[in-house]
Amino acid sequence: MNTIIVRRRRARAPRAYTLVEVLMALAVLAIGVAGVIAMQGVTAAANRHAKNLAAATHIAQSWLDMLATESSLWTESGSLTRTTWLAQGANLNGWFRPQYNAALNFGAAFDALGNPVPTLDEARDAQYCVDLRFTTLSDGAFGAGLLRAEVRVYWRRDDAVPIDTTPAPAHACALTPVQVSTAGADSYFHFVHLSGAVRQQARGEPT
């Protein structure tokens, strides 16, 4: 009788996990944790790119607004002499880098928060760079001048690698507009392009 009672008690006793079961559980847990960590890395990279994209778009729109404002000085037929950036690029056929204007505190380079950076501080602070390109749609005869203004804003890729003999840029404005336009530059940068029209303001016409 006692033997039967002992056997029943042993049958009811909790069964311990084997070493193999513990190792399998740890392996499943490790795979799950690794997946969560990988997802966090992807999410962080996506958030960073979204932030850069929003900042670059804001910079490009600010440049279009600045050029539209500057067009108020374009009042004489065929003359852009009173303007700064419109005069700089009106006779050029390709992309050019706008000069920094200390009076307006505005130029080609911008920091990580989208604030303008003086030329002397580009190597330290330039996270975004701007190039412009103008195309003449109307030469300004009879006060009807019209330019197509294109703005491209670019910033360095995190995984930028050298292309041929050109080293990876140290900052966003390190390369010339011609170098940025060469094939393969997308290995260095992300780009945002915006375009708009800049119209001559006839004398007496409200801006």
MDAnalysis code that builds the backbone (N, CA, C; Angstrom):
import MDAnalysis as mda
import numpy as np

u = mda.Universe.empty(621, n_residues=207, atom_resindex=np.repeat(np.arange(207), 3), trajectory=True)
u.add_TopologyAttr("name", ["N", "CA", "C"] * 207)
u.add_TopologyAttr("resid", np.arange(1, 208))
u.add_TopologyAttr("resname", ["MET", "ASN", "THR", "ILE", "ILE", "VAL", "ARG", "ARG", "ARG", "ARG", "ALA", "ARG", "ALA", "PRO", "ARG", "ALA", "TYR", "THR", "LEU", "VAL", "GLU", "VAL", "LEU", "MET", "ALA", "LEU", "ALA", "VAL", "LEU", "ALA", "ILE", "GLY", "VAL", "ALA", "GLY", "VAL", "ILE", "ALA", "MET", "GLN", "GLY", "VAL", "THR", "ALA", "ALA", "ALA", "ASN", "ARG", "HIS", "ALA", "LYS", "ASN", "LEU", "ALA", "ALA", "ALA", "THR", "HIS", "ILE", "ALA", "GLN", "SER", "TRP", "LEU", "ASP", "MET", "LEU", "ALA", "THR", "GLU", "SER", "SER", "LEU", "TRP", "THR", "GLU", "SER", "GLY", "SER", "LEU", "THR", "ARG", "THR", "THR", "TRP", "LEU", "ALA", "GLN", "GLY", "ALA", "ASN", "LEU", "ASN", "GLY", "TRP", "PHE", "ARG", "PRO", "GLN", "TYR", "ASN", "ALA", "ALA", "LEU", "ASN", "PHE", "GLY", "ALA", "ALA", "PHE", "ASP", "ALA", "LEU", "GLY", "ASN", "PRO", "VAL", "PRO", "THR", "LEU", "ASP", "GLU", "ALA", "ARG", "ASP", "ALA", "GLN", "TYR", "CYS", "VAL", "ASP", "LEU", "ARG", "PHE", "THR", "THR", "LEU", "SER", "ASP", "GLY", "ALA", "PHE", "GLY", "ALA", "GLY", "LEU", "LEU", "ARG", "ALA", "GLU", "VAL", "ARG", "VAL", "TYR", "TRP", "ARG", "ARG", "ASP", "ASP", "ALA", "VAL", "PRO", "ILE", "ASP", "THR", "THR", "PRO", "ALA", "PRO", "ALA", "HIS", "ALA", "CYS", "ALA", "LEU", "THR", "PRO", "VAL", "GLN", "VAL", "SER", "THR", "ALA", "GLY", "ALA", "ASP", "SER", "TYR", "PHE", "HIS", "PHE", "VAL", "HIS", "LEU", "SER", "GLY", "ALA", "VAL", "ARG", "GLN", "GLN", "ALA", "ARG", "GLY", "GLU", "PRO", "THR"])
u.atoms.positions = np.array([
    [0.820, -1.201, 0.000],
    [0.000, 0.000, 0.000],
    [0.857, 1.254, 0.000],
    [1.895, 1.233, 0.859],
    [2.810, 2.390, 0.916],
    [3.528, 2.595, -0.406],
    [3.855, 1.515, -1.070],
    [4.551, 1.607, -2.369],
    [3.668, 2.299, -3.397],
    [2.411, 2.019, -3.389],
    [1.472, 2.646, -4.335],
    [1.362, 4.131, -4.066],
    [1.294, 4.544, -2.785],
    [1.188, 5.961, -2.419],
    [2.420, 6.721, -2.854],
    [3.611, 6.134, -2.667],
    [4.868, 6.780, -3.070],
    [4.909, 6.973, -4.566],
    [4.508, 5.973, -5.306],
    [4.506, 6.090, -6.769],
    [3.564, 7.183, -7.238],
    [2.378, 7.299, -6.598],
    [1.434, 8.347, -6.982],
    [2.005, 9.733, -6.699],
    [2.677, 9.879, -5.541],
    [3.272, 11.167, -5.206],
    [4.361, 11.552, -6.199],
    [5.170, 10.563, -6.609],
    [6.217, 10.828, -7.590],
    [5.623, 11.224, -8.945],
    [4.496, 10.605, -9.287],
    [3.863, 10.929, -10.568],
    [3.304, 12.339, -10.574],
    [2.866, 12.808, -9.386],
    [2.302, 14.147, -9.301],
    [3.369, 15.228, -9.143],
    [4.575, 14.877, -8.825],
    [5.656, 15.861, -8.616],
    [5.954, 16.598, -9.928],
    [6.208, 17.956, -9.881],
    [6.494, 18.727, -11.105],
    [7.756, 18.232, -11.796],
    [7.684, 18.202, -13.106],
    [8.805, 17.703, -13.900],
    [9.729, 18.865, -14.258],
    [11.002, 18.815, -14.040],
    [11.972, 19.886, -14.311],
    [12.289, 19.942, -15.798],
    [12.753, 21.146, -16.248],
    [13.156, 21.306, -17.637],
    [14.516, 20.665, -17.861],
    [14.675, 20.094, -19.010],
    [15.970, 19.527, -19.355],
    [16.881, 20.618, -19.906],
    [18.155, 20.337, -19.961],
    [19.127, 21.306, -20.467],
    [18.844, 21.649, -21.927],
    [18.431, 20.685, -22.707],
    [18.124, 20.928, -24.115],
    [16.958, 21.899, -24.255],
    [15.941, 21.752, -23.434],
    [14.794, 22.648, -23.492],
    [15.179, 24.068, -23.102],
    [16.027, 24.195, -22.093],
    [16.487, 25.520, -21.678],
    [17.277, 26.190, -22.795],
    [18.163, 25.436, -23.432],
    [18.971, 25.996, -24.517],
    [18.101, 26.396, -25.705],
    [17.105, 25.615, -26.015],
    [16.208, 25.956, -27.108],
    [15.427, 27.237, -26.790],
    [14.967, 27.376, -25.558],
    [14.243, 28.591, -25.168],
    [15.146, 29.819, -25.265],
    [16.405, 29.676, -24.826],
    [17.353, 30.791, -24.909],
    [17.635, 31.166, -26.363],
    [17.709, 30.154, -27.234],
    [17.963, 30.418, -28.643],
    [16.803, 31.195, -29.271],
    [15.583, 30.792, -28.972],
    [14.410, 31.508, -29.491],
    [14.379, 32.935, -28.969],
    [14.692, 33.116, -27.674],
    [14.718, 34.452, -27.078],
    [15.775, 35.322, -27.745],
    [16.956, 34.742, -28.010],
    [18.033, 35.504, -28.637],
    [17.649, 35.954, -30.043],
    [16.984, 35.087, -30.800],
    [16.545, 35.451, -32.147],
    [15.521, 36.592, -32.081],
    [14.605, 36.507, -31.138],
    [13.615, 37.568, -30.994],
    [14.230, 38.897, -30.611],
    [15.175, 38.869, -29.665],
    [15.845, 40.108, -29.255],
    [16.639, 40.703, -30.411],
    [17.325, 39.848, -31.171],
    [18.091, 40.342, -32.320],
    [17.177, 41.002, -33.347],
    [15.996, 40.421, -33.561],
    [15.035, 41.027, -34.490],
    [14.557, 42.383, -34.014],
    [14.287, 42.498, -32.710],
    [13.837, 43.785, -32.156],
    [14.924, 44.842, -32.308],
    [16.176, 44.465, -32.017],
    [17.284, 45.413, -32.151],
    [17.452, 45.857, -33.602],
    [17.346, 44.904, -34.529],
    [17.468, 45.256, -35.945],
    [16.352, 46.196, -36.371],
    [15.139, 45.955, -35.905],
    [14.010, 46.833, -36.239],
    [14.224, 48.240, -35.685],
    [14.802, 48.341, -34.495],
    [15.071, 49.650, -33.912],
    [16.092, 50.414, -34.746],
    [17.115, 49.699, -35.251],
    [18.106, 50.342, -36.107],
    [17.495, 50.860, -37.395],
    [16.632, 50.057, -38.005],
    [15.974, 50.473, -39.239],
    [15.057, 51.666, -38.979],
    [14.330, 51.619, -37.864],
    [13.423, 52.722, -37.524],
    [14.190, 54.011, -37.281],
    [15.320, 53.923, -36.573],
    [16.134, 55.111, -36.311],
    [16.669, 55.706, -37.604],
    [17.142, 54.840, -38.519],
    [17.649, 55.327, -39.804],
    [16.541, 55.973, -40.626],
    [15.343, 55.384, -40.613],
    [14.224, 55.954, -41.361],
    [13.812, 57.306, -40.781],
    [13.801, 57.412, -39.459],
    [13.454, 58.693, -38.829],
    [14.490, 59.764, -39.153],
    [15.758, 59.383, -39.156],
    [16.826, 60.342, -39.476],
    [16.708, 60.821, -40.913],
    [16.409, 59.900, -41.831],
    [16.266, 60.292, -43.233],
    [15.041, 61.186, -43.425],
    [13.950, 60.877, -42.726],
    [12.749, 61.709, -42.823],
    [13.024, 63.115, -42.308],
    [13.801, 63.225, -41.241],
    [14.170, 64.543, -40.701],
    [15.026, 65.308, -41.696],
    [16.009, 64.635, -42.305],
    [16.856, 65.293, -43.308],
    [16.048, 65.719, -44.525],
    [15.122, 64.885, -44.947],
    [14.294, 65.196, -46.107],
    [13.419, 66.413, -45.842],
    [12.839, 66.486, -44.646],
    [12.004, 67.633, -44.302],
    [12.834, 68.911, -44.240],
    [14.022, 68.838, -43.642],
    [14.883, 70.022, -43.551],
    [15.326, 70.487, -44.933],
    [15.711, 69.541, -45.810],
    [16.161, 69.899, -47.154],
    [15.034, 70.524, -47.970],
    [13.835, 69.988, -47.835],
    [12.686, 70.562, -48.553],
    [12.407, 71.979, -48.070],
    [12.503, 72.196, -46.773],
    [12.300, 73.541, -46.222],
    [13.356, 74.514, -46.743],
    [14.603, 74.061, -46.822],
    [15.687, 74.908, -47.336],
    [15.439, 75.265, -48.799],
    [15.052, 74.272, -49.604],
    [14.791, 74.523, -51.023],
    [13.646, 75.518, -51.199],
    [12.588, 75.366, -50.418],
    [11.460, 76.296, -50.518],
    [11.872, 77.692, -50.065],
    [12.724, 77.767, -49.044],
    [13.217, 79.073, -48.586],
    [14.013, 79.767, -49.682],
    [14.784, 78.996, -50.446],
    [15.543, 79.589, -51.538],
    [14.621, 80.097, -52.652],
    [13.594, 79.341, -52.973],
    [12.645, 79.813, -53.983],
    [11.964, 81.100, -53.524],
    [11.627, 81.165, -52.248],
    [11.015, 82.386, -51.719],
    [12.004, 83.551, -51.765],
    [13.267, 83.274, -51.460],
    [14.277, 84.328, -51.490],
    [14.465, 84.866, -52.910],
    [14.485, 83.979, -53.888],
    [14.636, 84.420, -55.281],
    [13.416, 85.207, -55.742],
    [12.237, 84.774, -55.311],
    [11.029, 85.521, -55.674],
    [11.056, 86.912, -55.066],
    [11.567, 87.016, -53.845],
    [11.695, 88.325, -53.210],
    [12.720, 89.186, -53.936],
    [13.830, 88.584, -54.341],
    [14.873, 89.331, -55.035],
    [14.393, 89.836, -56.395],
    [13.407, 89.177, -56.960],
    [12.914, 89.609, -58.270],
    [12.288, 90.999, -58.212],
    [11.985, 91.493, -57.009],
    [11.447, 92.850, -56.897],
    [12.468, 93.897, -57.325],
    [13.753, 93.509, -57.358],
    [14.808, 94.413, -57.817],
    [15.045, 94.292, -59.318],
    [14.364, 93.366, -59.944],
    [14.509, 93.170, -61.399],
    [13.405, 93.982, -62.075],
    [13.684, 95.254, -62.267],
    [12.653, 96.165, -62.779],
    [12.982, 96.738, -64.152],
    [14.218, 96.605, -64.576],
    [14.613, 97.150, -65.871],
    [14.744, 96.031, -66.884],
    [14.265, 96.252, -68.068],
    [14.278, 95.221, -69.102],
    [15.703, 94.769, -69.392],
    [15.906, 93.448, -69.295],
    [17.196, 92.871, -69.636],
    [18.285, 93.123, -68.622],
    [17.989, 93.723, -67.460],
    [19.022, 94.057, -66.488],
    [18.735, 93.404, -65.145],
    [19.752, 92.680, -64.642],
    [19.663, 92.080, -63.314],
    [20.742, 92.641, -62.396],
    [21.282, 93.807, -62.745],
    [22.435, 94.350, -62.029],
    [22.128, 94.688, -60.574],
    [20.885, 94.964, -60.259],
    [20.538, 95.306, -58.880],
    [20.338, 94.072, -58.008],
    [20.310, 92.909, -58.630],
    [20.098, 91.674, -57.877],
    [21.438, 91.038, -57.517],
    [21.388, 90.060, -56.637],
    [22.596, 89.346, -56.204],
    [22.693, 87.988, -56.879],
    [21.790, 87.098, -56.507],
    [21.884, 85.721, -57.000],
    [21.318, 85.574, -58.410],
    [20.314, 86.351, -58.763],
    [19.800, 86.280, -60.128],
    [20.862, 86.728, -61.118],
    [21.591, 87.776, -60.776],
    [22.662, 88.242, -61.652],
    [23.807, 87.248, -61.710],
    [24.066, 86.568, -60.596],
    [25.178, 85.617, -60.549],
    [24.967, 84.445, -61.504],
    [23.732, 83.971, -61.620],
    [23.506, 82.768, -62.417],
    [22.770, 82.966, -63.710],
    [22.403, 84.221, -64.050],
    [21.577, 84.443, -65.237],
    [22.277, 84.034, -66.525],
    [23.587, 84.223, -66.612],
    [24.320, 83.926, -67.850],
    [25.043, 82.586, -67.806],
    [24.739, 81.774, -66.829],
    [25.363, 80.459, -66.722],
    [24.425, 79.399, -67.271],
    [25.001, 78.340, -67.819],
    [24.197, 77.292, -68.443],
    [23.934, 76.109, -67.517],
    [24.629, 76.060, -66.387],
    [24.479, 74.897, -65.512],
    [24.326, 75.303, -64.060],
    [24.522, 74.339, -63.210],
    [24.396, 74.571, -61.773],
    [25.529, 75.468, -61.274],
    [25.209, 76.339, -60.324],
    [26.224, 77.166, -59.688],
    [25.909, 77.265, -58.204],
    [26.928, 77.606, -57.422],
    [26.747, 77.738, -55.983],
    [26.543, 79.195, -55.614],
    [25.407, 79.559, -55.042],
    [25.152, 80.960, -54.708],
    [26.095, 81.452, -53.610],
    [26.545, 82.684, -53.747],
    [27.456, 83.272, -52.777],
    [26.713, 83.610, -51.486],
    [27.439, 83.518, -50.385],
    [26.862, 83.878, -49.092],
    [26.714, 85.392, -49.011],
    [25.543, 85.840, -48.569],
    [25.264, 87.261, -48.416],
    [25.185, 87.568, -46.923],
    [26.205, 88.300, -46.415],
    [26.269, 88.580, -44.979],
    [25.129, 89.476, -44.528],
    [24.695, 90.394, -45.391],
    [23.618, 91.304, -45.011],
    [22.305, 90.550, -44.796],
    [22.065, 89.536, -45.616],
    [20.838, 88.750, -45.499],
    [21.027, 87.486, -44.662],
    [22.290, 87.204, -44.309],
    [22.615, 85.973, -43.581],
    [22.010, 84.755, -44.282],
    [22.358, 84.631, -45.561],
    [21.780, 83.568, -46.377],
    [22.791, 83.178, -47.440],
    [22.903, 81.870, -47.687],
    [23.862, 81.403, -48.685],
    [23.604, 79.952, -49.051],
    [24.680, 79.265, -49.419],
    [24.539, 77.902, -49.930],
    [24.567, 76.841, -48.844],
    [25.213, 77.120, -47.721],
    [25.407, 76.106, -46.683],
    [24.424, 76.291, -45.533],
    [23.992, 75.138, -44.970],
    [23.063, 75.150, -43.844],
    [23.479, 74.079, -42.849],
    [23.217, 74.349, -41.571],
    [23.606, 73.381, -40.551],
    [22.528, 72.313, -40.373],
    [22.709, 71.464, -39.371],
    [21.803, 70.322, -39.185],
    [20.379, 70.748, -38.865],
    [20.205, 71.969, -38.341],
    [18.869, 72.464, -38.014],
    [18.269, 73.300, -39.124],
    [18.998, 73.435, -40.249],
    [18.493, 74.226, -41.359],
    [18.789, 75.702, -41.256],
    [19.749, 76.087, -40.400],
    [20.137, 77.487, -40.274],
    [21.278, 77.808, -41.236],
    [21.277, 78.995, -41.857],
    [22.356, 79.364, -42.791],
    [23.720, 79.362, -42.104],
    [24.738, 78.961, -42.847],
    [26.103, 78.883, -42.337],
    [26.999, 79.778, -43.181],
    [27.763, 80.699, -42.578],
    [28.706, 81.527, -43.347],
    [29.753, 80.669, -44.049],
    [30.298, 81.193, -45.118],
    [31.276, 80.447, -45.914],
    [32.453, 79.972, -45.074],
    [32.936, 80.805, -44.156],
    [34.093, 80.457, -43.347],
    [33.822, 79.274, -42.420],
    [32.559, 79.002, -42.111],
    [32.213, 77.919, -41.185],
    [31.705, 76.668, -41.889],
    [31.787, 76.626, -43.209],
    [31.246, 75.487, -43.954],
    [31.902, 74.176, -43.552],
    [33.238, 74.172, -43.439],
    [33.948, 72.925, -43.142],
    [33.530, 72.343, -41.799],
    [33.088, 73.204, -40.905],
    [32.707, 72.731, -39.570],
    [31.226, 72.419, -39.451],
    [30.371, 73.233, -40.073],
    [28.939, 73.166, -39.795],
    [28.043, 72.767, -40.959],
    [28.546, 72.757, -42.196],
    [27.677, 72.538, -43.352],
    [27.176, 71.093, -43.405],
    [25.878, 70.924, -43.165],
    [25.235, 69.620, -43.289],
    [24.423, 69.511, -44.578],
    [23.972, 70.650, -45.083],
    [23.224, 70.709, -46.336],
    [23.886, 71.745, -47.241],
    [23.825, 71.508, -48.546],
    [24.391, 72.453, -49.504],
    [23.373, 72.706, -50.621],
    [23.430, 73.908, -51.185],
    [22.452, 74.331, -52.193],
    [23.167, 74.750, -53.466],
    [22.676, 74.288, -54.593],
    [23.086, 74.775, -55.913],
    [21.838, 75.280, -56.631],
    [22.046, 76.277, -57.497],
    [20.949, 76.862, -58.268],
    [21.220, 76.714, -59.750],
    [20.146, 76.751, -60.534],
    [20.264, 76.765, -61.995],
    [19.098, 77.561, -62.558],
    [19.424, 78.502, -63.456],
    [18.403, 79.347, -64.068],
    [18.293, 79.044, -65.555],
    [17.092, 79.057, -66.052],
    [16.830, 78.912, -67.476],
    [15.951, 80.085, -67.910],
    [16.388, 80.814, -68.931],
    [15.638, 81.970, -69.403],
    [14.429, 81.514, -70.208],
    [13.272, 81.900, -69.752],
    [12.032, 81.608, -70.472],
    [11.571, 82.802, -71.291],
    [11.909, 84.008, -70.813],
    [11.632, 85.239, -71.543],
    [12.747, 86.219, -71.225],
    [13.288, 86.897, -72.260],
    [14.492, 87.708, -72.089],
    [14.250, 89.060, -71.429],
    [13.057, 89.378, -71.080],
    [12.808, 90.622, -70.372],
    [12.365, 91.758, -71.257],
    [12.157, 91.517, -72.530],
    [11.672, 92.577, -73.409],
    [10.285, 93.034, -72.966],
    [10.083, 94.342, -72.955],
    [8.800, 94.946, -72.577],
    [8.414, 94.616, -71.134],
    [9.441, 94.389, -70.291],
    [9.162, 94.142, -68.875],
    [8.537, 92.805, -68.578],
    [8.754, 91.820, -69.436],
    [8.129, 90.503, -69.259],
    [9.178, 89.423, -69.056],
    [10.254, 89.744, -68.325],
    [11.300, 88.758, -68.081],
    [10.810, 87.614, -67.204],
    [11.257, 86.414, -67.534],
    [10.824, 85.235, -66.787],
    [11.956, 84.218, -66.767],
    [12.293, 83.750, -65.583],
    [13.328, 82.732, -65.407],
    [12.722, 81.513, -64.730],
    [13.192, 80.357, -65.162],
    [12.897, 79.140, -64.413],
    [14.033, 78.939, -63.416],
    [13.701, 78.872, -62.137],
    [14.702, 78.698, -61.088],
    [14.610, 77.279, -60.532],
    [15.736, 76.571, -60.555],
    [15.815, 75.224, -59.999],
    [16.737, 75.245, -58.779],
    [16.304, 74.589, -57.755],
    [17.082, 74.498, -56.518],
    [17.315, 73.029, -56.210],
    [18.558, 72.677, -55.949],
    [18.831, 71.326, -55.473],
    [19.554, 71.436, -54.129],
    [19.064, 70.698, -53.188],
    [19.648, 70.637, -51.852],
    [20.138, 69.208, -51.633],
    [21.331, 69.064, -51.115],
    [21.859, 67.722, -50.918],
    [22.625, 67.626, -49.604],
    [22.666, 66.420, -49.084],
    [23.386, 66.150, -47.842],
    [24.054, 64.790, -47.960],
    [25.089, 64.595, -47.161],
    [25.908, 63.390, -47.265],
    [25.146, 62.139, -46.849],
    [25.409, 61.067, -47.593],
    [24.929, 59.759, -47.169],
    [25.788, 59.265, -46.014],
    [25.194, 58.502, -45.127],
    [25.965, 57.932, -44.026],
    [26.974, 56.902, -44.515],
    [26.654, 56.260, -45.634],
    [27.533, 55.215, -46.165],
    [28.283, 55.691, -47.412],
    [28.614, 56.998, -47.471],
    [29.303, 57.542, -48.642],
    [30.658, 56.870, -48.827],
    [30.945, 56.465, -50.057],
    [32.220, 55.823, -50.381],
    [32.853, 56.551, -51.560],
    [34.193, 56.493, -51.691],
    [34.863, 57.200, -52.792],
    [34.443, 56.676, -54.164],
    [34.385, 57.594, -55.133],
    [34.105, 57.247, -56.522],
    [35.370, 57.508, -57.326],
    [35.949, 56.483, -57.909],
    [37.190, 56.600, -58.678],
    [38.250, 57.297, -57.828],
    [38.750, 58.443, -58.318],
    [39.802, 59.155, -57.601],
    [39.263, 60.301, -56.756],
    [37.948, 60.527, -56.775],
    [37.362, 61.609, -55.989],
    [37.047, 61.108, -54.592],
    [37.648, 61.683, -53.550],
    [37.398, 61.206, -52.185],
    [36.000, 61.579, -51.721],
    [35.520, 60.854, -50.740],
    [34.228, 61.179, -50.149],
    [34.309, 62.574, -49.537],
    [33.307, 63.420, -49.755],
    [33.364, 64.800, -49.274],
    [33.377, 64.878, -47.754],
    [34.169, 65.826, -47.236],
    [34.251, 66.008, -45.793],
    [33.002, 66.678, -45.242],
    [32.336, 67.485, -46.048],
    [31.093, 68.130, -45.649],
    [30.235, 68.341, -46.889],
    [29.025, 68.833, -46.711],
    [28.063, 68.879, -47.815],
    [28.529, 69.749, -48.967],
    [29.224, 70.859, -48.691],
    [29.649, 71.795, -49.742],
    [31.098, 71.593, -50.171],
    [31.670, 70.429, -49.870],
    [33.086, 70.208, -50.172],
    [33.356, 70.058, -51.660],
    [32.376, 69.555, -52.428],
    [32.549, 69.365, -53.861],
    [31.973, 70.549, -54.626],
    [32.520, 70.806, -55.811],
    [31.997, 71.876, -56.656],
    [30.687, 71.425, -57.301],
    [29.873, 72.358, -57.795],
    [28.636, 71.961, -58.477],
    [28.880, 71.018, -59.650],
    [29.984, 71.214, -60.362],
    [30.296, 70.328, -61.490],
    [30.547, 68.911, -60.991],
    [31.299, 68.769, -59.900],
    [31.567, 67.445, -59.350],
    [30.287, 66.786, -58.843],
    [29.418, 67.572, -58.249],
    [28.157, 67.022, -57.744],
    [27.281, 66.528, -58.896],
    [27.412, 67.184, -60.066],
    [26.592, 66.827, -61.222],
    [27.101, 65.609, -61.971],
    [28.309, 65.152, -61.664],
    [28.870, 64.019, -62.394],
    [28.125, 62.741, -62.051],
    [28.205, 61.789, -62.980],
    [27.554, 60.503, -62.775],
    [28.140, 59.814, -61.552],
    [27.296, 59.251, -60.739],
    [27.747, 58.534, -59.561],
    [27.757, 59.367, -58.298],
    [27.457, 60.667, -58.395],
    [27.454, 61.512, -57.199],
    [26.355, 61.107, -56.219],
    [25.358, 60.367, -56.702],
    [24.305, 59.926, -55.797],
    [24.822, 58.899, -54.795],
    [26.052, 58.414, -55.023],
    [26.673, 57.548, -54.029],
    [27.171, 58.340, -52.833],
    [27.317, 59.637, -52.996],
    [27.760, 60.527, -51.930],
    [26.607, 61.194, -51.201],
    [25.558, 61.554, -51.950],
    [24.542, 62.459, -51.421],
    [23.122, 61.934, -51.612],
    [22.235, 62.465, -50.771],
    [20.796, 62.433, -51.017],
    [20.428, 63.803, -51.582],
    [19.411, 63.850, -52.460],
    [19.050, 65.093, -53.139],
    [17.567, 65.409, -52.965],
    [17.287, 66.713, -52.925],
    [15.927, 67.234, -53.053],
    [15.962, 68.306, -54.125],
    [15.041, 68.236, -55.108],
    [14.958, 69.215, -56.198],
    [13.598, 69.913, -56.141],
    [13.634, 71.228, -56.216],
    [12.419, 72.019, -56.361],
    [12.650, 73.047, -57.463],
    [11.588, 73.457, -58.127],
    [11.716, 74.468, -59.175],
    [10.529, 75.415, -59.113],
    [10.754, 76.617, -59.639],
    [9.701, 77.617, -59.679],
    [10.038, 78.668, -60.716],
    [9.160, 79.635, -60.884],
    [9.353, 80.710, -61.854],
    [9.648, 82.014, -61.121],
    [10.600, 82.780, -61.673],
    [10.943, 84.094, -61.143],
    [10.607, 85.114, -62.217],
    [9.723, 86.049, -61.885],
    [9.211, 86.985, -62.878],
    [9.747, 88.393, -62.631],
    [10.078, 89.063, -63.718],
    [10.506, 90.452, -63.619],
    [9.361, 91.329, -63.126],
    [9.702, 92.298, -62.277],
    [8.708, 93.237, -61.773],
    [8.805, 94.541, -62.552],
    [7.790, 94.853, -63.325],
    [7.790, 96.103, -64.073],
    [7.695, 97.283, -63.112],
    [8.212, 98.402, -63.509],
    [8.204, 99.575, -62.641],
    [6.758, 99.942, -62.284],
    [6.569, 100.197, -60.996],
    [5.245, 100.558, -60.517],
    [4.354, 99.373, -60.237],
    [4.822, 98.162, -60.554],
    [4.013, 96.978, -60.329],
    [4.234, 96.500, -58.894],
    [3.184, 96.165, -58.150],
    [3.370, 95.671, -56.786],
    [4.073, 94.331, -56.785],
    [4.940, 94.080, -55.795],
    [5.701, 92.834, -55.705],
    [4.884, 91.770, -54.997],
])
